[in-house]
Amino acid sequence: MAPFHSILLPPPFPSLSFSPKSSLSSLPLSKPSTHLSPLLKTHHLSTKTPTLVYSTSNNNNNNTLSSIVDKLQEEEEEEEFYRNYDQEPAEKLTEQWREIHGQDDWAGLLDPMDPLLRSELIRYGEFAQACYDAFDYDPFSRYCGSSKYNRRHFFERLGMASFGYDVTRYLYATSNFKIPKFFTQSVWDEHVWSQRANWMGYIAVSNDAETARLGRRDIVVAWRGTVTRLEWIADLMDYLRPVSEEGIPCPDPTVKVESGFIDLYTDKDPTCRFCKYSAREQVLTEVRKLVEIYGDERGEEVSVTVTGHSLGSALAMLSAYDLAETGAIVTPNGKKAWVTIFSFSGPRVGNGRFKDRFEKVLGLKALRVVNVHDPVPKVPGMFFNEQVHEFVRKFAEGLPWSYHHVGIELALDHKRSPFLKETSDPSCYHNLEAHLHLLDGYHGRGERFVLATGRDPALVNKACDFLKEHHLVPPFWRQDENKGMVRAHDGRWMQPERQKLDDHPHDMHHHLHRLGLAENREF
């Protein structure tokens, strides 16, 4: 391991010495773990982390020594408290999963932060992060805009095999001209995987072992968002449209959502192999099929957990609402799956009537994790939203640019983390890995930032430049070896062919028909 000062400090300061028996309250703390990175181990209290002490004189009085001892004891006790507080037995998840998934609107679980909820939020956040890690952003790749990995080996290739889920299908959307900066396409005109589609996420289901651990069969719908580019915000038309105009069977024509989101969710291109069905049709049919298999045929309790970050959060809210409104979460025998949304740094999606329908009529539960400095959760509806005076809200309700957030908000502040540096780059505030880092250190409002699970802070710089320099973690460090180029048998370098990209199951039409969505379609 590198010396302590080479990791934690800038170039050595004059008149400084190390004291092995004291600790600075400003130093990052972390819960003990046998799997901590070298960076984390240097911050570990239980290893008696050395502390910087200014060398002044040898006549320190007893009061000063006493205050140092008292401070050390206080920090040791606090670390011990968090160590014990966060060691929740795994069996509790099978008993408490409904509370963790919002049965009581997370009352009493957010402040102070419940350890089981924290670990589940991070886990579902990693499902959303997997969309970024698997996405091919390279404009010089023939597969730009697709997943780099075949769905059958998706979690294995991402180092997530231990999560205990299997991907059942991929989700695609057509390149929506109203949000052009969101889509990524290859610079090549020929021999590309698709001219019109982008990979948008996946649907996965827990295997038998994970189902036993969770206490129910869990279906995850994970939507891709944006990593660093926030230009798509400017493309939002900030115009509300009734969901009933897009085929969602809502009886209230005043329930409206942002037009760009609903277009992205419902648009399709019959000439494209991957987006001849809309993202909406893909989600509804797959979830309904899985709910029926595990709910009716196997008699299991089923949950549907929808997650996403940024624009993916908007699609998570919209698709969860649609699943409930359309009845895709109810089996033919009347068994209903529990639906929860864990959203990260998402924009507003609909108006006040959408919020009422979402929460009060359909009973959906959504927990939104946000960074208070991130601009994305503040749009659209920057002037008319849920935060203005009630009189103004009632006046603005009929306007086409009045928006309301849904669900419960968990507000985090990146300035509380001693790992993160000051920056004016809003993409850092918006970064999903940064949100997961903040979750790991959050224990409640006013509580000190203490890492609870041992999650490696180096992950923050995977796709941004947010960690303080003395951690020696390079920015934007995640990349493919040789940009995906491989050496062929003849010694030449080339882009390899990938396994056949999955498009749509052969029984799509059957399930569309059962949901009443197959009328007037051409196949």
C-alpha positions in Angstrom: 0.0 0.0 0.0 1.2 3.5 -0.8 2.3 5.7 2.2 -0.6 7.4 3.9 0.5 10.9 2.9 0.9 10.0 -0.8 -2.7 9.1 -1.0 -4.5 11.4 1.3 -2.5 14.6 1.0 -1.1 17.0 -1.6 2.6 17.7 -1.5 4.0 17.6 2.0 3.4 20.6 4.2 6.1 22.2 6.4 5.8 21.8 10.2 3.5 18.8 10.0 3.9 15.6 11.9 1.9 12.4 12.2 0.2 11.3 15.4 -0.9 7.6 15.3 -3.3 8.0 18.2 -5.5 10.8 17.1 -7.9 11.5 14.3 -9.3 14.4 12.3 -13.1 14.8 12.1 -12.6 16.2 8.6 -11.2 12.9 7.3 -13.6 10.6 5.5 -14.6 7.6 7.5 -15.8 4.2 6.3 -17.3 1.1 7.8 -14.8 -1.7 8.4 -14.6 -4.1 5.5 -12.3 -6.9 4.3 -13.0 -5.8 0.7 -12.1 -2.2 0.9 -9.9 -0.6 -1.8 -6.5 0.7 -0.8 -8.0 4.2 -1.0 -10.6 3.3 1.6 -8.3 1.5 3.9 -6.3 4.7 4.4 -9.4 6.3 5.7 -10.3 3.5 8.2 -10.6 4.5 11.8 -10.2 1.1 13.2 -6.7 1.0 11.7 -5.8 4.0 13.8 -5.4 6.3 10.8 -2.6 8.8 11.5 -3.7 12.4 11.8 -2.0 15.6 10.8 -0.9 17.6 13.8 0.8 21.0 13.6 4.1 21.1 15.4 4.0 24.2 17.5 5.7 23.9 20.9 6.2 21.3 23.6 4.3 23.3 26.2 0.8 22.1 25.2 -1.4 22.5 28.2 -3.6 19.7 29.7 -6.8 21.3 28.3 -5.5 20.8 24.8 -4.5 17.2 25.4 -7.8 16.5 27.1 -9.8 17.9 24.1 -7.8 15.7 21.7 -8.5 12.6 23.8 -12.2 13.6 24.1 -12.5 14.1 20.3 -10.8 10.8 19.6 -13.1 9.0 22.0 -16.2 10.7 20.4 -15.2 9.6 16.9 -14.4 6.1 18.0 -17.8 5.8 19.6 -19.5 7.2 16.5 -17.7 4.8 14.2 -18.7 1.9 16.5 -22.3 3.1 16.4 -22.4 3.1 12.6 -20.6 -0.3 12.5 -23.2 -1.9 14.6 -26.1 0.0 13.1 -25.4 -1.0 9.5 -24.9 -4.7 10.2 -28.5 -5.7 9.6 -29.1 -9.5 9.2 -30.0 -10.5 5.6 -33.1 -12.3 6.9 -34.7 -9.0 7.6 -35.2 -8.3 3.9 -37.6 -11.2 3.5 -39.7 -9.8 6.4 -39.4 -6.1 5.6 -39.3 -5.8 1.8 -42.7 -4.2 1.6 -41.6 -1.4 3.9 -38.4 -1.0 2.0 -40.5 -0.8 -1.2 -42.7 2.0 0.1 -45.6 0.3 1.8 -45.7 3.2 4.3 -44.1 5.8 2.0 -40.8 5.2 3.7 -41.9 6.8 6.9 -39.1 6.6 9.5 -36.7 5.1 7.1 -35.1 8.2 5.6 -34.0 10.2 8.6 -32.1 8.5 10.1 -31.3 6.4 7.1 -32.3 2.8 7.4 -29.3 0.5 6.6 -31.4 -2.0 4.7 -33.0 0.7 2.6 -29.6 2.2 1.8 -28.2 -1.1 0.6 -31.3 -1.8 -1.5 -31.2 1.7 -3.0 -27.6 1.2 -4.0 -28.3 -2.2 -5.4 -31.1 -0.9 -7.6 -28.9 2.1 -8.5 -26.3 -0.4 -9.8 -28.9 -2.0 -12.0 -29.4 1.5 -13.6 -25.6 2.0 -13.7 -25.3 -1.3 -15.6 -27.1 0.4 -18.5 -24.3 2.9 -18.8 -21.5 0.4 -18.3 -22.9 -1.8 -21.1 -23.7 0.9 -23.6 -21.5 1.5 -26.6 -20.8 5.2 -26.9 -18.0 5.0 -29.4 -19.1 6.8 -32.6 -16.4 4.9 -34.5 -17.9 1.6 -33.5 -20.3 -0.2 -35.9 -22.4 -1.1 -32.8 -22.5 2.5 -31.4 -25.9 2.9 -29.6 -26.3 -0.8 -28.7 -25.3 -2.9 -25.7 -21.8 -4.2 -25.8 -22.9 -7.5 -24.3 -25.3 -10.2 -25.2 -28.2 -10.4 -22.8 -27.5 -14.0 -21.8 -24.1 -12.9 -20.4 -25.0 -9.4 -19.5 -24.4 -9.4 -15.7 -21.5 -11.8 -16.0 -19.6 -9.5 -18.4 -20.3 -6.6 -16.0 -19.0 -8.4 -13.0 -22.5 -8.6 -11.5 -23.2 -12.3 -11.7 -23.5 -12.4 -7.9 -26.6 -10.2 -8.1 -28.7 -13.3 -8.9 -30.7 -11.9 -11.9 -31.2 -13.0 -15.5 -31.9 -10.6 -18.3 -35.1 -11.7 -20.2 -35.1 -9.1 -22.8 -33.5 -5.8 -24.1 -35.4 -2.6 -24.6 -35.0 -0.4 -27.7 -36.4 3.0 -28.8 -36.4 4.8 -32.1 -34.2 7.8 -32.5 -36.6 10.5 -31.4 -36.1 13.7 -33.4 -37.4 15.8 -30.5 -34.6 14.8 -28.1 -31.8 14.4 -30.7 -28.8 14.9 -28.3 -29.9 12.0 -26.2 -29.3 9.4 -28.9 -25.9 8.1 -29.9 -25.1 6.8 -33.4 -22.2 5.6 -35.4 -20.4 7.9 -37.8 -20.3 5.1 -40.4 -23.1 5.0 -42.9 -22.9 1.4 -43.8 -22.5 -2.0 -42.0 -23.9 -0.6 -38.7 -26.2 -2.5 -36.4 -29.1 -0.1 -36.9 -29.6 3.3 -38.4 -32.7 4.2 -36.3 -32.5 2.4 -33.0 -30.8 2.9 -29.6 -30.6 0.4 -26.8 -32.5 1.8 -23.9 -32.2 -0.8 -21.1 -33.4 -4.2 -20.1 -35.8 -6.4 -18.1 -34.4 -8.9 -15.6 -35.9 -11.4 -13.1 -34.4 -12.8 -9.9 -33.2 -16.4 -10.0 -34.5 -18.9 -7.4 -31.6 -18.4 -4.9 -32.0 -14.6 -5.0 -35.8 -14.9 -4.8 -35.4 -16.9 -1.6 -33.2 -14.1 -0.2 -35.5 -11.3 -1.3 -38.7 -13.0 -0.1 -40.4 -12.7 -3.5 -39.8 -13.0 -7.2 -38.4 -9.6 -8.3 -38.7 -8.2 -11.9 -36.4 -5.3 -12.6 -37.0 -2.8 -15.4 -33.9 -0.6 -15.8 -33.8 2.4 -18.2 -30.7 4.0 -19.6 -30.3 7.8 -19.1 -27.4 10.2 -19.7 -23.9 10.0 -18.2 -22.3 13.4 -18.7 -24.1 15.2 -21.5 -27.0 17.3 -20.3 -27.7 19.1 -23.6 -30.9 17.0 -23.9 -32.5 19.2 -21.3 -32.6 22.1 -23.7 -34.5 19.8 -26.2 -37.5 19.3 -23.8 -40.5 21.0 -25.4 -41.8 21.8 -21.9 -45.2 21.0 -23.3 -47.7 18.6 -21.7 -49.8 16.1 -23.6 -52.7 13.9 -22.4 -51.5 10.3 -22.0 -54.8 9.1 -23.4 -53.8 10.5 -26.8 -50.9 7.9 -26.9 -53.1 4.8 -26.2 -52.6 4.7 -22.4 -56.1 3.8 -21.2 -56.5 6.7 -18.7 -60.1 7.8 -18.3 -59.1 11.3 -17.3 -58.1 13.5 -20.3 -56.5 16.1 -17.9 -53.7 13.6 -16.9 -50.7 14.9 -19.0 -47.0 14.2 -19.3 -44.1 15.9 -21.1 -44.5 15.4 -24.8 -40.9 14.4 -25.5 -41.0 11.7 -22.9 -44.2 10.2 -24.2 -42.9 10.3 -27.7 -39.7 8.5 -26.8 -41.8 5.9 -24.9 -44.4 5.3 -27.6 -42.8 5.9 -31.0 -41.9 3.0 -33.3 -40.5 2.5 -36.8 -42.0 -0.5 -38.7 -38.9 -0.5 -41.0 -36.5 -1.1 -38.2 -35.9 -4.6 -36.8 -35.3 -3.3 -33.3 -37.9 -0.6 -32.9 -40.8 -1.9 -35.0 -42.4 -2.2 -31.5 -42.4 0.8 -29.3 -40.6 0.8 -25.9 -44.0 0.8 -24.4 -45.1 -2.4 -26.2 -41.8 -4.1 -25.2 -42.2 -3.3 -21.5 -45.9 -4.1 -21.2 -45.7 -7.5 -22.9 -42.6 -8.7 -21.1 -43.7 -7.7 -17.6 -47.2 -9.1 -18.2 -45.6 -12.4 -19.3 -43.3 -12.6 -16.3 -46.0 -11.7 -13.8 -48.2 -14.4 -15.2 -45.5 -17.0 -15.2 -44.4 -16.4 -11.6 -47.6 -15.1 -10.1 -50.2 -17.5 -11.6 -48.3 -20.6 -12.9 -45.9 -20.8 -9.9 -48.0 -19.1 -7.3 -45.2 -16.8 -6.1 -45.4 -13.3 -4.7 -44.0 -10.9 -7.4 -42.6 -7.4 -7.3 -41.9 -5.1 -10.2 -39.1 -2.6 -9.4 -38.5 0.1 -12.0 -35.3 2.1 -11.9 -33.5 4.7 -14.0 -31.3 7.7 -13.9 -31.7 11.1 -15.5 -33.9 10.7 -18.6 -34.1 7.0 -17.7 -35.8 8.1 -14.5 -38.6 9.8 -16.5 -39.1 6.6 -18.5 -39.1 4.6 -15.3 -41.9 6.8 -13.9 -43.9 6.7 -17.2 -43.5 3.0 -17.7 -44.5 2.1 -14.1 -47.6 4.3 -14.4 -48.4 2.6 -17.7 -48.0 -0.9 -16.3 -50.5 0.0 -13.5 -52.9 1.9 -15.7 -52.9 -0.8 -18.4 -53.2 -3.6 -15.9 -50.1 -5.4 -17.0 -49.2 -6.1 -13.4 -52.4 -8.1 -12.8 -52.5 -11.8 -13.8 -55.5 -13.4 -15.4 -56.3 -15.0 -12.0 -56.4 -11.5 -10.4 -53.0 -11.6 -8.6 -51.4 -8.2 -8.6 -47.6 -7.5 -8.5 -46.2 -4.8 -6.2 -44.7 -1.9 -8.2 -42.0 0.4 -6.9 -39.9 3.1 -8.6 -36.4 3.9 -7.4 -35.4 7.0 -9.4 -32.1 8.8 -9.5 -31.7 12.4 -10.5 -34.9 12.5 -12.6 -36.8 15.4 -14.1 -40.4 16.1 -13.6 -42.7 14.0 -15.8 -46.3 15.2 -15.6 -48.8 17.7 -14.2 -50.6 17.7 -10.9 -53.4 15.4 -12.3 -50.7 12.9 -13.3 -49.3 13.0 -9.7 -52.8 12.4 -8.3 -53.5 9.5 -10.6 -50.1 8.0 -10.0 -50.2 8.2 -6.2 -53.8 8.3 -5.1 -55.7 6.3 -7.7 -53.1 3.7 -8.7 -51.2 3.6 -5.4 -47.8 3.6 -7.0 -44.8 4.1 -4.8 -41.8 6.2 -5.9 -38.6 7.2 -4.1 -36.6 9.8 -5.8 -32.9 10.2 -4.9 -31.6 13.6 -5.9 -28.5 15.8 -5.4 -29.8 19.3 -4.3 -27.2 21.0 -6.6 -28.2 19.0 -9.7 -30.2 21.1 -12.2 -32.0 18.1 -13.8 -34.6 17.5 -11.1 -35.6 21.2 -11.3 -36.9 20.8 -14.9 -39.3 21.0 -16.6 -41.7 23.3 -14.9 -39.0 25.6 -13.4 -41.6 28.3 -12.6 -44.8 26.4 -12.1 -44.4 23.3 -10.0 -45.2 21.6 -6.7 -43.1 24.1 -4.7 -45.0 27.2 -5.5 -47.9 28.5 -3.4 -51.1 26.5 -3.5 -53.0 29.5 -5.0 -50.5 29.7 -7.8 -50.6 25.9 -8.3 -54.3 26.0 -8.8 -54.1 28.9 -11.2 -51.3 27.3 -13.2 -52.8 23.7 -13.3 -54.4 24.2 -16.6 -51.3 25.7 -18.2 -49.3 23.4 -20.6 -46.1 24.0 -18.6 -47.1 23.3 -15.0 -45.3 20.2 -13.6 -45.3 18.2 -10.4 -42.8 15.7 -9.0 -44.4 12.4 -7.9 -43.4 10.2 -4.9 -41.1 10.9 -2.0 -37.8 12.8 -2.3 -34.5 11.8 -0.6 -32.3 14.9 -1.0 -28.5 14.5 -0.7 -25.8 17.1 -0.9 -22.5 16.4 -2.5 -20.8 19.1 -0.5 -21.2 16.9 2.6 -18.8 14.3 1.2 -15.1 15.0 2.0 -14.1 12.8 -1.0 -15.5 15.2 -3.6 -13.9 18.4 -4.8 -15.4 21.8 -5.6 -16.4 22.0 -9.2 -18.7 24.1 -11.4 -19.4 21.1 -13.8 -23.1 20.3 -13.4 -22.5 16.8 -15.0 -20.6 15.9 -11.9 -23.6 16.9 -9.7 -25.8 14.7 -12.0 -23.5 11.6 -12.1 -25.2 8.4 -11.0 -22.0 6.9 -9.4 -21.8 10.1 -7.3 -25.3 9.6 -6.1 -24.6 6.1 -5.0 -21.5 7.4 -3.2 -23.6 10.0 -1.4 -26.1 7.3 -0.5 -23.3 5.2 1.1 -22.3 8.1 3.3 -25.7 9.5 4.2 -27.1 8.7 7.7 -29.6 11.5 8.1 -29.9 15.3 8.0 -27.1 16.9 10.0 -25.3 13.6 10.5 -21.6 13.3 9.6 -20.7 11.7 6.2 -19.5 8.2 7.0 -19.3 5.5 4.4 -21.4 2.6 5.5 -21.0 -0.3 3.0 -17.4 0.0 1.9 -18.4 1.1 -1.6 -15.2 2.2 -3.4 -15.2 6.0 -3.9 -13.0 5.5 -7.0 -16.2 4.5 -8.9 -17.3 8.2 -8.7 -14.6 9.0 -11.3 -15.7 6.2 -13.7 -17.3 8.8 -16.0 -16.6 12.2 -14.5 -13.9 14.2 -12.7 -15.3 14.7 -9.2 -12.9 13.1 -6.7 -10.2 15.2 -5.0 -6.9 15.0 -6.7 -5.0 13.6 -3.8 -6.9 10.3 -4.1 -5.0 9.7 -7.3 -7.9 8.4 -9.2 -7.9 9.5 -12.8 -11.1 11.1 -14.2 -13.1 9.1 -16.8 -11.1 6.0 -16.1 -13.5 3.4 -17.4 -12.8 2.5 -21.0 -12.6 -0.6 -23.3 -9.1 -2.0 -23.9 -7.9 -0.7 -27.3 -11.3 0.8 -27.8 -12.7 -2.6 -28.5 -10.2 -3.4 -31.3 -8.7 -6.9 -31.4 -5.9 -8.5 -33.4 -7.0 -11.1 -36.0 -5.1 -14.3 -36.9 -3.3 -12.5 -39.7 -2.0 -9.9 -37.3 -4.3 -7.1 -38.5 -6.4 -5.0 -36.0 -10.1 -5.0 -36.5 -13.5 -4.4 -34.8 -14.7 -7.9 -33.9 -18.1 -9.2 -34.9 -20.5 -9.4 -31.9 -22.9 -12.1 -31.1 -26.3 -11.8 -32.7 -28.2 -8.8 -31.2 -31.5 -9.8 -29.6 -34.5 -8.0 -31.0 -38.0 -9.2 -30.0 -39.5 -12.5 -28.8 -41.4 -14.5 -31.3 -44.6 -14.3 -29.2 -44.8 -10.5 -29.1 -48.0 -10.4 -31.2 -49.7 -12.9 -28.9 -49.0 -10.9 -25.8 -49.9 -7.6 -27.5 -53.2 -9.1 -28.4 -53.9 -10.3 -24.9 -53.3 -6.7 -23.6 -55.6 -5.3 -26.3 -52.7 -3.5 -28.1 -52.6 -5.5 -31.3 -55.5 -3.9 -33.2 -54.9 -2.3 -36.5 -51.2 -3.4 -36.6 -49.3 -4.5 -39.6 -46.7 -7.3 -39.1 
